[in-house]
Every structure is written in C-alpha cells, then in structure tokens.
Amino acid sequence: MINKYFLRLALGLGLLAGLACFAYFYVLKLTDAMPLGTRRNLGMILMWVAMAFGAHRYWKNVRRPMNFLEIFGFCVLVVLTASFVDGLLVAGYVRYVEPSLVPEFITDLKRLALQDQSMVKEQFGNQKDAGPVDFKLFLEQIEQISPESIFWSNFGMLRMIFHFLYAALVAIWIRKMSASS
C-alpha cells in the first residue's frame, strides 16, 4: 500500500543514495582514477544498501506483513531516484564544471580499445570462428560520448537488470521476514 511514508522514505533514500554515488564519483575524480570509467559502477552498491536499509525500515515502521510487489516497488523507486540524481549531477558536472573530463575519458577509452585490439588479434588471429570485431565502428561510438549519454548510462539495460534482481532479492528477504514474525 503506497502512502506518504512510503513515498517520502523511498524518494529520500533515493536522493541520499544519488548524492552518495555522486560523492563517490567526485572522490574518483580527485584521485585521478578515471571517474567516468567502470569503477564508477561500484556506486551501485550504495544504491543497494539504501534499498535494503529502506525496505527494512519501512517494514519495521508499518508493522504488518509485507507483500513482494510492495517492497519491490519501494526498491525500484529508490534506485530510479538515485540513478536520476546521480546521472543529473555527474552530467551537470562534466558539462558545466569540468568539461575537459569527457575528452580525457574519450582519449583514455580509445587508448584502451586500441590496446585491446592488438590483444584480440594475438589471441584469435584470423580464425573464422573468432568473429569479427569492428574496431572502427567501436571507436566512432566512443567519439559520441557526451554528458547526455553519461546521464542515460545510469539507466542502461545491464545496470537496471542488476538493480531489479537485487530489488527482487530484497523483496523476498523482507517478505520472508515479515511473514515469519
């Protein structure tokens, strides 16, 4: 049952998780650890902690058995809010505060892609079974990275699958705990 407490807690924790993810991005930037790279994905853990904490707190405050969809919806609302806040702050930062971050990231990504190209050729050679890797197309796609694409990367398919699977696990956990008490 969605009520004011449900929405306030989910949106509040989503906001806090989004701010924590942005803080993690900023720490990566301060340590020169390629803040737009894959290490930024570790910020998802902050969202997962917010989901689990919030779902448990919600269950403890309403003091009734919970159903799966209610907790799952709570967790999805937390993660969508956190992704939106984090994406908005990171995209705003790379657009207005430090625009040189995107070209640096593109340069680093191209360098890594070209290193991988030589490694793939060493491993697979010209075997027909290896499958062609179109590095020219890949390099063109890297060139299209922008603050908008950085924002939308928070809502990528793989990230959302991980978030929804974790939300389902949290919902099962809370459902089982609420049914047994």
PyRosetta script that sets phi, psi and omega in degrees:
from pyrosetta import init, pose_from_sequence

init()
pose = pose_from_sequence("MINKYFLRLALGLGLLAGLACFAYFYVLKLTDAMPLGTRRNLGMILMWVAMAFGAHRYWKNVRRPMNFLEIFGFCVLVVLTASFVDGLLVAGYVRYVEPSLVPEFITDLKRLALQDQSMVKEQFGNQKDAGPVDFKLFLEQIEQISPESIFWSNFGMLRMIFHFLYAALVAIWIRKMSASS")
pose.set_psi(1, 119.9)
pose.set_omega(1, -178.2)
pose.set_phi(2, -84.8)
pose.set_psi(2, 125.3)
pose.set_omega(2, 177.5)
pose.set_phi(3, -135.4)
pose.set_psi(3, -175.5)
pose.set_omega(3, -177.6)
pose.set_phi(4, -62.6)
pose.set_psi(4, -39.3)
pose.set_omega(4, -179.2)
pose.set_phi(5, -64.4)
pose.set_psi(5, -42.1)
pose.set_omega(5, 177.9)
pose.set_phi(6, -55.9)
pose.set_psi(6, -53.0)
pose.set_omega(6, -177.8)
pose.set_phi(7, -66.9)
pose.set_psi(7, -43.6)
pose.set_omega(7, -178.3)
pose.set_phi(8, -62.4)
pose.set_psi(8, -44.8)
pose.set_omega(8, -179.6)
pose.set_phi(9, -67.6)
pose.set_psi(9, -45.4)
pose.set_omega(9, -178.6)
pose.set_phi(10, -64.5)
pose.set_psi(10, -46.8)
pose.set_omega(10, -178.9)
pose.set_phi(11, -69.0)
pose.set_psi(11, -38.2)
pose.set_omega(11, 178.4)
pose.set_phi(12, -64.5)
pose.set_psi(12, -45.6)
pose.set_omega(12, 178.6)
pose.set_phi(13, -69.0)
pose.set_psi(13, -34.2)
pose.set_omega(13, 174.9)
pose.set_phi(14, -62.8)
pose.set_psi(14, -42.0)
pose.set_omega(14, 177.1)
pose.set_phi(15, -62.5)
pose.set_psi(15, -46.5)
pose.set_omega(15, 179.3)
pose.set_phi(16, -63.6)
pose.set_psi(16, -41.4)
pose.set_omega(16, 179.2)
pose.set_phi(17, -65.8)
pose.set_psi(17, -39.7)
pose.set_omega(17, 176.8)
pose.set_phi(18, -62.8)
pose.set_psi(18, -42.2)
pose.set_omega(18, 176.8)
pose.set_phi(19, -65.4)
pose.set_psi(19, -38.3)
pose.set_omega(19, 177.8)
pose.set_phi(20, -65.8)
pose.set_psi(20, -39.0)
pose.set_omega(20, 177.5)
pose.set_phi(21, -64.9)
pose.set_psi(21, -40.3)
pose.set_omega(21, 177.0)
pose.set_phi(22, -65.5)
pose.set_psi(22, -39.0)
pose.set_omega(22, 177.0)
pose.set_phi(23, -61.9)
pose.set_psi(23, -39.4)
pose.set_omega(23, 176.9)
pose.set_phi(24, -63.2)
pose.set_psi(24, -43.3)
pose.set_omega(24, 176.3)
pose.set_phi(25, -57.9)
pose.set_psi(25, -43.7)
pose.set_omega(25, -177.6)
pose.set_phi(26, -67.4)
pose.set_psi(26, -37.4)
pose.set_omega(26, 175.9)
pose.set_phi(27, -64.0)
pose.set_psi(27, -41.5)
pose.set_omega(27, 175.9)
pose.set_phi(28, -60.2)
pose.set_psi(28, -39.7)
pose.set_omega(28, 179.8)
pose.set_phi(29, -66.2)
pose.set_psi(29, -41.7)
pose.set_omega(29, -179.8)
pose.set_phi(30, -66.3)
pose.set_psi(30, -30.0)
pose.set_omega(30, 179.8)
pose.set_phi(31, -92.1)
pose.set_psi(31, 7.2)
pose.set_omega(31, -179.2)
pose.set_phi(32, 54.1)
pose.set_psi(32, 44.6)
pose.set_omega(32, -177.3)
pose.set_phi(33, -105.8)
pose.set_psi(33, 38.1)
pose.set_omega(33, 178.8)
pose.set_phi(34, 51.0)
pose.set_psi(34, 70.6)
pose.set_omega(34, -170.8)
pose.set_phi(35, -63.7)
pose.set_psi(35, -19.7)
pose.set_omega(35, 177.4)
pose.set_phi(36, -91.9)
pose.set_psi(36, 1.7)
pose.set_omega(36, -177.8)
pose.set_phi(37, -83.3)
pose.set_psi(37, -163.3)
pose.set_omega(37, -174.4)
pose.set_phi(38, -71.1)
pose.set_psi(38, -20.3)
pose.set_omega(38, 177.9)
pose.set_phi(39, -62.9)
pose.set_psi(39, -25.2)
pose.set_omega(39, 179.3)
pose.set_phi(40, -63.3)
pose.set_psi(40, -24.1)
pose.set_omega(40, 179.5)
pose.set_phi(41, -64.9)
pose.set_psi(41, -20.5)
pose.set_omega(41, 177.5)
pose.set_phi(42, -65.0)
pose.set_psi(42, -18.0)
pose.set_omega(42, 175.3)
pose.set_phi(43, -63.2)
pose.set_psi(43, -19.1)
pose.set_omega(43, 176.4)
pose.set_phi(44, -58.7)
pose.set_psi(44, -31.0)
pose.set_omega(44, -179.5)
pose.set_phi(45, -62.3)
pose.set_psi(45, -35.6)
pose.set_omega(45, 177.6)
pose.set_phi(46, -62.9)
pose.set_psi(46, -37.1)
pose.set_omega(46, 176.7)
pose.set_phi(47, -67.5)
pose.set_psi(47, -39.5)
pose.set_omega(47, -179.2)
pose.set_phi(48, -66.5)
pose.set_psi(48, -38.2)
pose.set_omega(48, 176.7)
pose.set_phi(49, -63.8)
pose.set_psi(49, -42.4)
pose.set_omega(49, 178.5)
pose.set_phi(50, -62.8)
pose.set_psi(50, -39.2)
pose.set_omega(50, 177.9)
pose.set_phi(51, -61.5)
pose.set_psi(51, -52.0)
pose.set_omega(51, -176.7)
pose.set_phi(52, -64.4)
pose.set_psi(52, -45.4)
pose.set_omega(52, 179.6)
pose.set_phi(53, -61.5)
pose.set_psi(53, -47.1)
pose.set_omega(53, -178.0)
pose.set_phi(54, -65.5)
pose.set_psi(54, -41.7)
pose.set_omega(54, 179.5)
pose.set_phi(55, -64.1)
pose.set_psi(55, -42.1)
pose.set_omega(55, 179.2)
pose.set_phi(56, -65.4)
pose.set_psi(56, -43.1)
pose.set_omega(56, 179.9)
pose.set_phi(57, -64.9)
pose.set_psi(57, -41.1)
pose.set_omega(57, 178.4)
pose.set_phi(58, -61.3)
pose.set_psi(58, -46.2)
pose.set_omega(58, -179.9)
pose.set_phi(59, -61.7)
pose.set_psi(59, -43.0)
pose.set_omega(59, -179.7)
pose.set_phi(60, -64.9)
pose.set_psi(60, -33.5)
pose.set_omega(60, -177.5)
pose.set_phi(61, -81.8)
pose.set_psi(61, -31.3)
pose.set_omega(61, -179.4)
pose.set_phi(62, -85.2)
pose.set_psi(62, -21.6)
pose.set_omega(62, 173.7)
pose.set_phi(63, 51.9)
pose.set_psi(63, 53.5)
pose.set_omega(63, 174.7)
pose.set_phi(64, -152.4)
pose.set_psi(64, 162.2)
pose.set_omega(64, 176.4)
pose.set_phi(65, -63.4)
pose.set_psi(65, 137.9)
pose.set_omega(65, -177.0)
pose.set_phi(66, -103.1)
pose.set_psi(66, 149.4)
pose.set_omega(66, 172.7)
pose.set_phi(67, -100.9)
pose.set_psi(67, 161.8)
pose.set_omega(67, -174.7)
pose.set_phi(68, -58.0)
pose.set_psi(68, -48.3)
pose.set_omega(68, -174.0)
pose.set_phi(69, -65.9)
pose.set_psi(69, -32.0)
pose.set_omega(69, 178.8)
pose.set_phi(70, -64.9)
pose.set_psi(70, -47.2)
pose.set_omega(70, 179.7)
pose.set_phi(71, -70.9)
pose.set_psi(71, -39.2)
pose.set_omega(71, 177.6)
pose.set_phi(72, -60.7)
pose.set_psi(72, -44.9)
pose.set_omega(72, 177.6)
pose.set_phi(73, -61.9)
pose.set_psi(73, -39.8)
pose.set_omega(73, 176.7)
pose.set_phi(74, -59.2)
pose.set_psi(74, -49.3)
pose.set_omega(74, -178.0)
pose.set_phi(75, -63.9)
pose.set_psi(75, -40.0)
pose.set_omega(75, 178.8)
pose.set_phi(76, -65.0)
pose.set_psi(76, -40.2)
pose.set_omega(76, 177.6)
pose.set_phi(77, -63.2)
pose.set_psi(77, -40.3)
pose.set_omega(77, 176.9)
pose.set_phi(78, -60.9)
pose.set_psi(78, -49.0)
pose.set_omega(78, -174.6)
pose.set_phi(79, -70.6)
pose.set_psi(79, -36.3)
pose.set_omega(79, 178.0)
pose.set_phi(80, -67.4)
pose.set_psi(80, -39.9)
pose.set_omega(80, 177.1)
pose.set_phi(81, -64.8)
pose.set_psi(81, -45.5)
pose.set_omega(81, -179.7)
pose.set_phi(82, -63.3)
pose.set_psi(82, -42.1)
pose.set_omega(82, 179.2)
pose.set_phi(83, -64.2)
pose.set_psi(83, -40.3)
pose.set_omega(83, 179.3)
pose.set_phi(84, -64.4)
pose.set_psi(84, -47.6)
pose.set_omega(84, -178.4)
pose.set_phi(85, -64.3)
pose.set_psi(85, -47.2)
pose.set_omega(85, 179.9)
pose.set_phi(86, -61.9)
pose.set_psi(86, -47.1)
pose.set_omega(86, -179.9)
pose.set_phi(87, -61.9)
pose.set_psi(87, -41.7)
pose.set_omega(87, 179.5)
pose.set_phi(88, -64.6)
pose.set_psi(88, -43.8)
pose.set_omega(88, -179.2)
pose.set_phi(89, -68.5)
pose.set_psi(89, -43.0)
pose.set_omega(89, -179.9)
pose.set_phi(90, -66.8)
pose.set_psi(90, -45.3)
pose.set_omega(90, 179.0)
pose.set_phi(91, -62.6)
pose.set_psi(91, -41.3)
pose.set_omega(91, 176.9)
pose.set_phi(92, -64.0)
pose.set_psi(92, -39.3)
pose.set_omega(92, 179.5)
pose.set_phi(93, -64.0)
pose.set_psi(93, -47.0)
pose.set_omega(93, -177.5)
pose.set_phi(94, -75.9)
pose.set_psi(94, -17.6)
pose.set_omega(94, 177.3)
pose.set_phi(95, -86.6)
pose.set_psi(95, -44.4)
pose.set_omega(95, -170.7)
pose.set_phi(96, -106.5)
pose.set_psi(96, -36.4)
pose.set_omega(96, -174.3)
pose.set_phi(97, -89.1)
pose.set_psi(97, -49.3)
pose.set_omega(97, -178.2)
pose.set_phi(98, -136.2)
pose.set_psi(98, 77.9)
pose.set_omega(98, -177.6)
pose.set_phi(99, -66.0)
pose.set_psi(99, -18.0)
pose.set_omega(99, -178.9)
pose.set_phi(100, -73.9)
pose.set_psi(100, -9.8)
pose.set_omega(100, -177.5)
pose.set_phi(101, -67.7)
pose.set_psi(101, -37.8)
pose.set_omega(101, -179.5)
pose.set_phi(102, -67.5)
pose.set_psi(102, -48.3)
pose.set_omega(102, 177.3)
pose.set_phi(103, -61.1)
pose.set_psi(103, -36.1)
pose.set_omega(103, 176.4)
pose.set_phi(104, -63.0)
pose.set_psi(104, -42.7)
pose.set_omega(104, 179.5)
pose.set_phi(105, -64.4)
pose.set_psi(105, -42.2)
pose.set_omega(105, 178.7)
pose.set_phi(106, -61.8)
pose.set_psi(106, -43.5)
pose.set_omega(106, 178.5)
pose.set_phi(107, -61.6)
pose.set_psi(107, -46.5)
pose.set_omega(107, 178.8)
pose.set_phi(108, -63.3)
pose.set_psi(108, -41.0)
pose.set_omega(108, -179.5)
pose.set_phi(109, -65.9)
pose.set_psi(109, -39.9)
pose.set_omega(109, 177.1)
pose.set_phi(110, -64.2)
pose.set_psi(110, -41.9)
pose.set_omega(110, 179.0)
pose.set_phi(111, -61.3)
pose.set_psi(111, -44.5)
pose.set_omega(111, 178.8)
pose.set_phi(112, -65.6)
pose.set_psi(112, -38.2)
pose.set_omega(112, 179.3)
pose.set_phi(113, -65.3)
pose.set_psi(113, -40.2)
pose.set_omega(113, 179.3)
pose.set_phi(114, -69.2)
pose.set_psi(114, -34.1)
pose.set_omega(114, 174.0)
pose.set_phi(115, -64.3)
pose.set_psi(115, -42.0)
pose.set_omega(115, 178.8)
pose.set_phi(116, -65.9)
pose.set_psi(116, -32.5)
pose.set_omega(116, -180.0)
pose.set_phi(117, -61.4)
pose.set_psi(117, -44.5)
pose.set_omega(117, 179.4)
pose.set_phi(118, -67.8)
pose.set_psi(118, -34.8)
pose.set_omega(118, 178.9)
pose.set_phi(119, -67.8)
pose.set_psi(119, -40.0)
pose.set_omega(119, 178.4)
pose.set_phi(120, -64.6)
pose.set_psi(120, -41.5)
pose.set_omega(120, 179.3)
pose.set_phi(121, -64.9)
pose.set_psi(121, -36.6)
pose.set_omega(121, 177.5)
pose.set_phi(122, -65.8)
pose.set_psi(122, -41.6)
pose.set_omega(122, -175.8)
pose.set_phi(123, -74.8)
pose.set_psi(123, -42.3)
pose.set_omega(123, -172.2)
pose.set_phi(124, -106.4)
pose.set_psi(124, -17.2)
pose.set_omega(124, -179.1)
pose.set_phi(125, 58.0)
pose.set_psi(125, -137.4)
pose.set_omega(125, 179.2)
pose.set_phi(126, -109.3)
pose.set_psi(126, 31.6)
pose.set_omega(126, 180.0)
pose.set_phi(127, -66.0)
pose.set_psi(127, 142.7)
pose.set_omega(127, -179.9)
pose.set_phi(128, -71.8)
pose.set_psi(128, -27.9)
pose.set_omega(128, -177.1)
pose.set_phi(129, -77.4)
pose.set_psi(129, -15.7)
pose.set_omega(129, -174.0)
pose.set_phi(130, -70.1)
pose.set_psi(130, -25.3)
pose.set_omega(130, -178.5)
pose.set_phi(131, 80.2)
pose.set_psi(131, 128.2)
pose.set_omega(131, -177.9)
pose.set_phi(132, -71.1)
pose.set_psi(132, 138.2)
pose.set_omega(132, 174.7)
pose.set_phi(133, -110.6)
pose.set_psi(133, 116.4)
pose.set_omega(133, -177.3)
pose.set_phi(134, -86.9)
pose.set_psi(134, 89.6)
pose.set_omega(134, -177.0)
pose.set_phi(135, -71.4)
pose.set_psi(135, -27.2)
pose.set_omega(135, 177.8)
pose.set_phi(136, -64.2)
pose.set_psi(136, -44.9)
pose.set_omega(136, 177.2)
pose.set_phi(137, -65.1)
pose.set_psi(137, -40.4)
pose.set_omega(137, 179.1)
pose.set_phi(138, -61.6)
pose.set_psi(138, -43.6)
pose.set_omega(138, 178.8)
pose.set_phi(139, -66.0)
pose.set_psi(139, -34.7)
pose.set_omega(139, 176.4)
pose.set_phi(140, -66.2)
pose.set_psi(140, -37.8)
pose.set_omega(140, 178.7)
pose.set_phi(141, -68.9)
pose.set_psi(141, -35.5)
pose.set_omega(141, 176.8)
pose.set_phi(142, -62.1)
pose.set_psi(142, -38.0)
pose.set_omega(142, -178.3)
pose.set_phi(143, -64.0)
pose.set_psi(143, -21.1)
pose.set_omega(143, -177.0)
pose.set_phi(144, -88.6)
pose.set_psi(144, 5.7)
pose.set_omega(144, 179.5)
pose.set_phi(145, -66.5)
pose.set_psi(145, 132.3)
pose.set_omega(145, -178.5)
pose.set_phi(146, -143.7)
pose.set_psi(146, 170.4)
pose.set_omega(146, 176.0)
pose.set_phi(147, -57.3)
pose.set_psi(147, -34.4)
pose.set_omega(147, 178.1)
pose.set_phi(148, -65.9)
pose.set_psi(148, -41.6)
pose.set_omega(148, 179.0)
pose.set_phi(149, -68.9)
pose.set_psi(149, -28.8)
pose.set_omega(149, 176.1)
pose.set_phi(150, -68.3)
pose.set_psi(150, -40.8)
pose.set_omega(150, 176.3)
pose.set_phi(151, -60.2)
pose.set_psi(151, -50.3)
pose.set_omega(151, -175.6)
pose.set_phi(152, -71.7)
pose.set_psi(152, -17.6)
pose.set_omega(152, 177.1)
pose.set_phi(153, -65.6)
pose.set_psi(153, -22.2)
pose.set_omega(153, 175.1)
pose.set_phi(154, -67.3)
pose.set_psi(154, -19.6)
pose.set_omega(154, -179.3)
pose.set_phi(155, -109.2)
pose.set_psi(155, 23.0)
pose.set_omega(155, 179.8)
pose.set_phi(156, -64.4)
pose.set_psi(156, 156.3)
pose.set_omega(156, -175.4)
pose.set_phi(157, -58.3)
pose.set_psi(157, -48.1)
pose.set_omega(157, -176.8)
pose.set_phi(158, -65.5)
pose.set_psi(158, -42.7)
pose.set_omega(158, 177.6)
pose.set_phi(159, -61.1)
pose.set_psi(159, -44.8)
pose.set_omega(159, -178.4)
pose.set_phi(160, -66.9)
pose.set_psi(160, -35.1)
pose.set_omega(160, 176.4)
pose.set_phi(161, -62.2)
pose.set_psi(161, -46.1)
pose.set_omega(161, 177.8)
pose.set_phi(162, -60.9)
pose.set_psi(162, -44.6)
pose.set_omega(162, -179.9)
pose.set_phi(163, -61.7)
pose.set_psi(163, -45.0)
pose.set_omega(163, -177.3)
pose.set_phi(164, -69.6)
pose.set_psi(164, -35.8)
pose.set_omega(164, 175.9)
pose.set_phi(165, -64.7)
pose.set_psi(165, -42.0)
pose.set_omega(165, 178.3)
pose.set_phi(166, -67.0)
pose.set_psi(166, -39.1)
pose.set_omega(166, 177.1)
pose.set_phi(167, -61.0)
pose.set_psi(167, -39.5)
pose.set_omega(167, 177.5)
pose.set_phi(168, -64.8)
pose.set_psi(168, -41.1)
pose.set_omega(168, 177.9)
pose.set_phi(169, -63.4)
pose.set_psi(169, -42.5)
pose.set_omega(169, 178.1)
pose.set_phi(170, -63.9)
pose.set_psi(170, -41.9)
pose.set_omega(170, -180.0)
pose.set_phi(171, -63.8)
pose.set_psi(171, -40.1)
pose.set_omega(171, 177.2)
pose.set_phi(172, -65.0)
pose.set_psi(172, -42.8)
pose.set_omega(172, -179.7)
pose.set_phi(173, -61.7)
pose.set_psi(173, -49.2)
pose.set_omega(173, -179.2)
pose.set_phi(174, -66.7)
pose.set_psi(174, -39.8)
pose.set_omega(174, 179.2)
pose.set_phi(175, -60.5)
pose.set_psi(175, -44.3)
pose.set_omega(175, -179.7)
pose.set_phi(176, -65.8)
pose.set_psi(176, -41.3)
pose.set_omega(176, 179.6)
pose.set_phi(177, -67.6)
pose.set_psi(177, -40.0)
pose.set_omega(177, -177.5)
pose.set_phi(178, -72.8)
pose.set_psi(178, -29.3)
pose.set_omega(178, 178.9)
pose.set_phi(179, -74.1)
pose.set_psi(179, -30.9)
pose.set_omega(179, -176.8)
pose.set_phi(180, -85.6)
pose.set_psi(180, -9.5)
pose.set_omega(180, -179.0)
pose.set_phi(181, -106.2)
pose.dump_pdb("model.pdb")
